[in-house]
Amino acid sequence: MSRVPGSWPPVEIEPPVLHPNAPAPGTDLGVHFAECFGCGEVEGGLHLRSSVGDDQTVQSKFTVTRAHQGAPGLAHGGLLACAFDEALGSAVGNLLRRPAVTGRLETDFRRPVPVGSTLYIEARLDGTAGRKIYVSADGRLDAPDGPVAVSARGLFVQVGIEHFSTHGDPQALEKLAEAQRKNQINP
Ligand SMILES: CCCCCCCCCC(=O)SCCNC(=O)CCNC(=O)[C@H](O)C(C)(C)COP(=O)(O)OP(=O)(O)OC[C@H]1O[C@@H](n2cnc3c(N)ncnc32)[C@H](O)[C@@H]1OP(=O)(O)O
């Protein structure tokens, strides 16, 4: 359920088709990039942890610390949006294994998220339309069946791998690709 007006996805979509090498339900997805603010070992980062769920979902967990505050004792909304960007991106990257970036991210903040609470995020693939990949997620407080505190929906746009080398850090990208080849993760 969303408070954002308009139907979702906003265009006619194809059902998502999982990559043949997509990890099976239950697989721990680990860290996709050690310096990622969402899932890496970054000081003050979100340290979000994800695994594959059933029915084309990724389940993620993120514990709010004092480093994530906006108002005293409460999570900053922008950091919560970051957690959803990561969780949605993880669903796209791991289940479809198509290189993609966030084009649009909408968030509904429905309950305050206190420091010390853990957000249980379920991200699901909604559908694709050419290069456009539609995903959505709910984040529940302190338990997988807790009350929904934040909902999000996003459009990811498939890009060529040159997007990352042209606009990012090609050397770091090559190092990451090498590590992934060794671990046999991602194409
Ligand atoms: C295992 C991996 C785990 C990864 C987890 C990490 C998750 C974190 C993900 C991120 O945060 S990525 C970083 C934040 N995003 C960016 O930096 C993207 C910056 N934007 C761009 O680079 C370009 O705008 C973009 C690649 C998204 C699109 O540019 P393009 O020139 O390639 O495509 P174009 O603008 O023609 O858009 C393609 C389609 O998407 C649509 N589109 C793009 N942006 C849109 C938007 N904002 N709203 C609605 N539709 C949008 C656009 O209308 C069009 O629709 P049609 O095909 O129907 O014509």
Ligand as a Chemical Component Dictionary entry (heavy atoms), coordinates in Angstrom:
data_LIG
# 
_chem_comp.id                   LIG 
_chem_comp.type                 NON-POLYMER 
_chem_comp.pdbx_formal_charge   0 
_chem_comp.three_letter_code    LIG 
# 
loop_
_chem_comp_atom.comp_id 
_chem_comp_atom.atom_id 
_chem_comp_atom.alt_atom_id 
_chem_comp_atom.type_symbol 
_chem_comp_atom.charge 
_chem_comp_atom.model_Cartn_x 
_chem_comp_atom.model_Cartn_y 
_chem_comp_atom.model_Cartn_z 
_chem_comp_atom.pdbx_ordinal 
LIG C1  C1  C 0 24.643 -6.283 -6.774  1  
LIG C2  C2  C 0 24.503 -4.816 -7.002  2  
LIG C3  C3  C 0 23.931 -4.072 -5.810  3  
LIG C4  C4  C 0 23.873 -2.608 -6.099  4  
LIG C5  C5  C 0 23.261 -1.855 -4.950  5  
LIG C6  C6  C 0 23.546 -0.384 -5.097  6  
LIG C7  C7  C 0 22.290 0.405  -5.155  7  
LIG C8  C8  C 0 22.577 1.858  -5.344  8  
LIG C9  C9  C 0 22.122 2.280  -6.721  9  
LIG C10 C10 C 0 22.439 3.747  -6.937  10 
LIG O1  O1  O 0 22.327 4.550  -6.045  11 
LIG S1  S1  S 0 22.932 4.248  -8.518  12 
LIG C11 C11 C 0 23.421 5.941  -8.217  13 
LIG C12 C12 C 0 22.297 6.941  -8.341  14 
LIG N1  N1  N 0 21.834 7.029  -9.728  15 
LIG C13 C13 C 0 22.544 7.691  -10.660 16 
LIG O2  O2  O 0 23.610 8.195  -10.434 17 
LIG C14 C14 C 0 21.923 7.734  -12.021 18 
LIG C15 C15 C 0 22.163 9.094  -12.679 19 
LIG N2  N2  N 0 21.315 9.190  -13.903 20 
LIG C16 C16 C 0 21.778 8.723  -15.079 21 
LIG O3  O3  O 0 22.901 8.275  -15.208 22 
LIG C17 C17 C 0 20.819 8.764  -16.220 23 
LIG O4  O4  O 0 19.843 9.761  -16.025 24 
LIG C18 C18 C 0 20.102 7.389  -16.458 25 
LIG C19 C19 C 0 21.142 6.308  -16.766 26 
LIG C20 C20 C 0 19.240 6.986  -15.251 27 
LIG C21 C21 C 0 19.169 7.526  -17.659 28 
LIG O5  O5  O 0 19.877 8.119  -18.713 29 
LIG P1  P1  P 0 19.914 7.498  -20.178 30 
LIG O6  O6  O 0 20.359 8.597  -21.096 31 
LIG O7  O7  O 0 20.696 6.230  -20.182 32 
LIG O8  O8  O 0 18.425 7.063  -20.508 33 
LIG P2  P2  P 0 17.114 7.967  -20.725 34 
LIG O9  O9  O 0 17.230 9.313  -20.096 35 
LIG O10 O10 O 0 16.772 7.878  -22.181 36 
LIG O11 O11 O 0 16.065 7.118  -19.892 37 
LIG C22 C22 C 0 15.756 5.762  -20.244 38 
LIG C23 C23 C 0 14.294 5.562  -19.919 39 
LIG O12 O12 O 0 14.121 5.720  -18.490 40 
LIG C24 C24 C 0 13.207 6.787  -18.229 41 
LIG N3  N3  N 0 13.685 7.540  -17.063 42 
LIG C25 C25 C 0 14.955 7.862  -16.784 43 
LIG N4  N4  N 0 15.014 8.555  -15.632 44 
LIG C26 C26 C 0 13.731 8.673  -15.198 45 
LIG C27 C27 C 0 13.118 9.274  -14.065 46 
LIG N5  N5  N 0 13.840 9.913  -13.150 47 
LIG N6  N6  N 0 11.791 9.182  -13.948 48 
LIG C28 C28 C 0 11.042 8.527  -14.854 49 
LIG N7  N7  N 0 11.569 7.922  -15.955 50 
LIG C29 C29 C 0 12.890 8.016  -16.124 51 
LIG C30 C30 C 0 13.255 7.666  -19.461 52 
LIG O13 O13 O 0 12.035 8.419  -19.601 53 
LIG C31 C31 C 0 13.391 6.620  -20.560 54 
LIG O14 O14 O 0 12.141 6.017  -20.790 55 
LIG P3  P3  P 0 11.720 5.483  -22.268 56 
LIG O15 O15 O 0 12.662 4.356  -22.564 57 
LIG O16 O16 O 0 10.286 5.046  -22.111 58 
LIG O17 O17 O 0 11.896 6.682  -23.169 59 
# 
loop_
_chem_comp_bond.comp_id 
_chem_comp_bond.atom_id_1 
_chem_comp_bond.atom_id_2 
_chem_comp_bond.value_order 
_chem_comp_bond.pdbx_ordinal 
LIG C1  C2  SING 1  
LIG C2  C3  SING 2  
LIG C3  C4  SING 3  
LIG C4  C5  SING 4  
LIG C5  C6  SING 5  
LIG C6  C7  SING 6  
LIG C7  C8  SING 7  
LIG C8  C9  SING 8  
LIG C9  C10 SING 9  
LIG C10 O1  DOUB 10 
LIG C10 S1  SING 11 
LIG S1  C11 SING 12 
LIG C11 C12 SING 13 
LIG C12 N1  SING 14 
LIG N1  C13 SING 15 
LIG C13 O2  DOUB 16 
LIG C13 C14 SING 17 
LIG C14 C15 SING 18 
LIG C15 N2  SING 19 
LIG N2  C16 SING 20 
LIG C16 O3  DOUB 21 
LIG C16 C17 SING 22 
LIG C17 O4  SING 23 
LIG C17 C18 SING 24 
LIG C18 C19 SING 25 
LIG C18 C20 SING 26 
LIG C18 C21 SING 27 
LIG C21 O5  SING 28 
LIG O5  P1  SING 29 
LIG P1  O6  DOUB 30 
LIG P1  O7  SING 31 
LIG P1  O8  SING 32 
LIG O8  P2  SING 33 
LIG P2  O9  DOUB 34 
LIG P2  O10 SING 35 
LIG P2  O11 SING 36 
LIG O11 C22 SING 37 
LIG C22 C23 SING 38 
LIG C23 O12 SING 39 
LIG C23 C31 SING 40 
LIG O12 C24 SING 41 
LIG C24 N3  SING 42 
LIG C24 C30 SING 43 
LIG N3  C25 SING 44 
LIG N3  C29 SING 45 
LIG C25 N4  DOUB 46 
LIG N4  C26 SING 47 
LIG C26 C27 SING 48 
LIG C26 C29 DOUB 49 
LIG C27 N5  SING 50 
LIG C27 N6  DOUB 51 
LIG N6  C28 SING 52 
LIG C28 N7  DOUB 53 
LIG N7  C29 SING 54 
LIG C30 O13 SING 55 
LIG C30 C31 SING 56 
LIG C31 O14 SING 57 
LIG O14 P3  SING 58 
LIG P3  O15 DOUB 59 
LIG P3  O16 SING 60 
LIG P3  O17 SING 61 
# 
